[in-house]
Amino acid sequence: MKTHLIAIALLLGSAGTVAAADAIVEEVVVVEGAYNWSGMYIGAQAGYAVGGKADYTYDDSDYNYSHDLDGWLGGVYIGYNYQFANQVVLGAEADIAWGDINGSGATADSDPYSASTSVDWTGSARLRLGYAMDRFLPYVTGGVAFGSSDFTEYDGGAFYSEDDSINQVGWTLGAGVEYAFTDNWIVRGEYRYTSFDDENFTTQPEDEDYSVDTDIHDLRIGIAYKF
């Protein structure tokens, strides 16, 4: 009799253990792995430049110009990211943007001279450093910048002289955040400050020697496809 009772107890204990194990297995939830930012991507961007300035200095300082710059821009970008095990993301990116960034103004003296500036395009080659928070990626970026502007000068409102290809080189810094709303599609918002080094050029027909210093602040949004 005791033997039978012991056997029954063992069977009940085994059944209870199996049931408990089944309950534990049923409660296990498979958690999807965190998003990985490693890989190449290509995207399109649009933005608005505000608070920029182009300062022109004439050799005798009598005909200086200072233009506030603003306007729309749009272009493309391409890059590559690598995500480390500690969630740090290091990347490299290049971009180019065309737009309607411009400004105009008169000289500070009483002569009837005025001028206008139009930034034709800007581009950059930059490094990026971010920290992955699953599908969010806040980052900072910086590197070398390139650009080209048109300078037009007027005498009493009439066309006077023009240098239509002022090429400039400088540097750019920025910060932004990206969000991967699918495994392949990523949206971003970014602020960028670009400073172009002084560039000397000579206008016609009076062979006026100018030096131009250009700074641009812009806000950009973008969408990219990650391969």
C-alpha positions as CSV (number, residue, x, y, z in Angstrom):
1,M,0.0,0.0,0.0
2,K,2.8,2.4,0.9
3,T,4.5,1.5,-2.3
4,H,1.4,2.4,-4.3
5,L,1.1,5.7,-2.5
6,I,4.7,6.6,-3.1
7,A,4.3,5.8,-6.8
8,I,1.2,8.0,-7.1
9,A,3.0,10.8,-5.4
10,L,5.9,10.6,-7.8
11,L,3.5,10.6,-10.7
12,L,1.7,13.6,-9.5
13,G,4.9,15.5,-8.8
14,S,6.2,14.7,-12.3
15,A,2.9,15.9,-13.8
16,G,3.1,19.1,-11.8
17,T,6.7,19.8,-12.9
18,V,5.8,19.3,-16.5
19,A,2.7,21.6,-16.2
20,A,4.8,24.3,-14.5
21,A,7.5,24.0,-17.2
22,D,4.8,24.3,-19.9
23,A,3.4,27.5,-18.2
24,I,6.9,29.0,-18.1
25,V,7.5,28.2,-21.8
26,E,4.1,29.8,-22.7
27,E,5.1,33.0,-20.9
28,V,8.4,33.5,-22.8
29,V,8.0,36.4,-25.2
30,V,10.4,36.5,-28.2
31,V,11.9,40.0,-28.2
32,E,13.0,41.3,-31.6
33,G,16.6,42.4,-31.7
34,A,17.5,46.1,-31.7
35,Y,17.9,47.9,-35.0
36,N,21.4,47.9,-36.5
37,W,22.6,51.0,-38.3
38,S,25.5,49.4,-40.1
39,G,25.3,49.7,-43.9
40,M,25.3,52.0,-46.9
41,Y,22.4,54.5,-47.6
42,I,21.4,57.1,-50.2
43,G,18.9,59.8,-49.7
44,A,17.2,63.1,-50.7
45,Q,17.1,66.3,-48.6
46,A,15.4,69.6,-48.6
47,G,15.8,72.6,-46.3
48,Y,15.9,76.3,-45.6
49,A,18.9,78.6,-45.0
50,V,18.4,81.4,-42.5
51,G,20.7,83.8,-40.7
52,G,23.5,83.5,-43.2
53,K,25.7,86.3,-44.4
54,A,28.1,87.2,-47.2
55,D,30.6,90.0,-46.4
56,Y,32.4,91.6,-49.3
57,T,35.5,93.8,-48.6
58,Y,36.8,96.1,-51.4
59,D,40.5,97.0,-51.5
60,D,40.0,100.6,-50.6
61,S,37.1,99.8,-48.1
62,D,34.8,102.4,-49.6
63,Y,32.5,99.9,-51.4
64,N,31.9,97.1,-49.0
65,Y,28.8,95.0,-49.1
66,S,27.1,92.8,-46.4
67,H,24.2,90.6,-47.5
68,D,21.9,88.6,-45.2
69,L,21.3,85.2,-46.9
70,D,18.3,83.0,-46.9
71,G,16.4,80.7,-49.2
72,W,15.5,77.1,-50.0
73,L,17.8,74.3,-50.9
74,G,17.5,70.7,-52.0
75,G,19.8,67.8,-53.0
76,V,21.0,64.3,-52.3
77,Y,23.4,62.5,-49.9
78,I,25.1,59.2,-49.6
79,G,26.9,57.6,-46.7
80,Y,28.0,54.5,-44.8
81,N,27.5,53.7,-41.1
82,Y,29.2,51.1,-38.8
83,Q,27.6,50.3,-35.4
84,F,29.9,49.1,-32.7
85,A,28.8,46.7,-29.9
86,N,28.5,49.6,-27.4
87,Q,25.9,51.2,-29.7
88,V,28.3,53.9,-30.9
89,V,27.8,54.6,-34.6
90,L,30.6,55.9,-36.8
91,G,29.9,57.0,-40.4
92,A,31.0,59.0,-43.4
93,E,28.8,61.0,-45.6
94,A,28.9,63.3,-48.7
95,D,26.1,65.6,-49.9
96,I,25.4,68.2,-52.5
97,A,22.5,70.7,-52.5
98,W,21.3,73.3,-55.0
99,G,18.9,76.1,-54.2
100,D,17.7,79.7,-54.1
101,I,19.8,81.2,-51.3
102,N,20.4,84.8,-51.9
103,G,20.7,88.4,-50.5
104,S,21.3,91.9,-51.7
105,G,22.1,95.4,-50.4
106,A,23.7,98.7,-51.0
107,T,27.1,100.1,-50.0
108,A,27.5,102.0,-46.8
109,D,28.5,105.3,-48.5
110,S,26.4,107.7,-50.5
111,D,27.3,106.3,-53.9
112,P,24.4,104.6,-55.8
113,Y,26.1,101.2,-55.9
114,S,24.4,97.9,-54.8
115,A,25.1,94.2,-55.2
116,S,23.4,90.9,-54.9
117,T,24.6,87.4,-54.0
118,S,23.2,84.0,-55.1
119,V,24.5,80.8,-53.7
120,D,24.3,78.3,-56.5
121,W,25.2,75.1,-54.7
122,T,26.9,73.8,-51.6
123,G,28.4,70.4,-50.8
124,S,30.4,68.6,-48.1
125,A,32.3,65.5,-47.2
126,R,31.9,64.7,-43.5
127,L,32.3,62.2,-40.6
128,R,29.3,61.4,-38.4
129,L,29.3,60.2,-34.8
130,G,26.1,58.9,-33.1
131,Y,24.7,56.7,-30.4
132,A,22.1,54.2,-31.4
133,M,18.9,54.1,-29.3
134,D,17.3,51.2,-31.1
135,R,15.6,52.9,-34.1
136,F,16.6,56.5,-33.0
137,L,20.1,57.8,-33.8
138,P,21.1,61.2,-32.5
139,Y,24.4,62.3,-34.1
140,V,26.9,65.1,-34.7
141,T,28.7,65.7,-37.9
142,G,31.5,67.8,-39.4
143,G,33.9,68.0,-42.3
144,V,35.0,70.0,-45.3
145,A,32.5,72.1,-47.3
146,F,32.5,73.4,-50.9
147,G,30.3,76.0,-52.7
148,S,29.8,78.4,-55.5
149,S,28.2,81.8,-55.6
150,D,27.2,84.5,-58.1
151,F,28.1,88.2,-57.3
152,T,26.4,90.9,-59.3
153,E,27.0,94.6,-58.8
154,Y,24.7,97.5,-59.9
155,D,25.2,101.3,-60.5
156,G,22.0,103.1,-59.8
157,G,20.0,99.9,-60.4
158,A,21.7,99.2,-63.8
159,F,23.9,96.2,-64.3
160,Y,27.6,97.1,-63.6
161,S,29.8,94.1,-63.2
162,E,29.6,90.4,-62.4
163,D,31.7,87.5,-61.3
164,D,29.5,84.5,-61.9
165,S,31.7,81.8,-60.5
166,I,33.1,82.5,-57.0
167,N,34.2,79.0,-55.8
168,Q,34.7,78.6,-52.1
169,V,36.1,76.0,-49.7
170,G,35.5,75.9,-45.9
171,W,34.1,73.7,-43.1
172,T,30.8,72.6,-41.8
173,L,29.4,71.4,-38.4
174,G,26.0,70.1,-37.5
175,A,23.8,67.8,-35.4
176,G,20.7,65.9,-36.0
177,V,18.5,62.8,-35.3
178,E,17.4,60.0,-37.5
179,Y,14.6,57.5,-37.1
180,A,14.4,54.1,-39.0
181,F,10.6,53.7,-39.5
182,T,11.3,50.4,-41.4
183,D,14.4,48.3,-41.7
184,N,15.3,50.1,-44.9
185,W,13.7,53.6,-44.8
186,I,15.2,56.3,-42.5
187,V,14.0,59.9,-42.0
188,R,16.1,62.7,-40.4
189,G,16.2,66.3,-39.2
190,E,19.4,68.2,-39.2
191,Y,20.9,71.6,-38.4
192,R,24.1,72.6,-40.3
193,Y,26.4,75.6,-40.0
194,T,28.8,76.2,-42.9
195,S,31.6,78.7,-43.0
196,F,33.5,79.4,-46.2
197,D,37.0,80.8,-46.1
198,D,37.8,84.2,-47.5
199,E,37.9,84.1,-51.3
200,N,39.5,86.9,-53.4
201,F,38.2,87.7,-56.8
202,T,38.3,90.6,-59.3
203,T,35.2,92.1,-60.9
204,Q,34.9,93.7,-64.3
205,P,35.1,96.2,-65.9
206,E,36.9,98.3,-63.2
207,D,39.1,95.4,-62.0
208,E,37.8,95.8,-58.4
209,D,39.5,93.5,-56.0
210,Y,37.0,92.0,-53.5
211,S,37.4,89.5,-50.7
212,V,34.2,87.5,-49.7
213,D,33.5,85.7,-46.5
214,T,30.3,83.6,-46.4
215,D,28.5,81.9,-43.5
216,I,25.3,79.8,-43.8
217,H,22.9,78.4,-41.2
218,D,20.4,75.9,-42.5
219,L,17.8,73.4,-41.3
220,R,17.3,70.2,-43.3
221,I,15.0,67.2,-43.5
222,G,15.8,64.0,-45.4
223,I,14.7,60.5,-46.3
224,A,17.1,57.7,-47.2
225,Y,17.1,54.1,-48.2
226,K,19.5,51.8,-46.3
227,F,20.8,48.8,-48.2
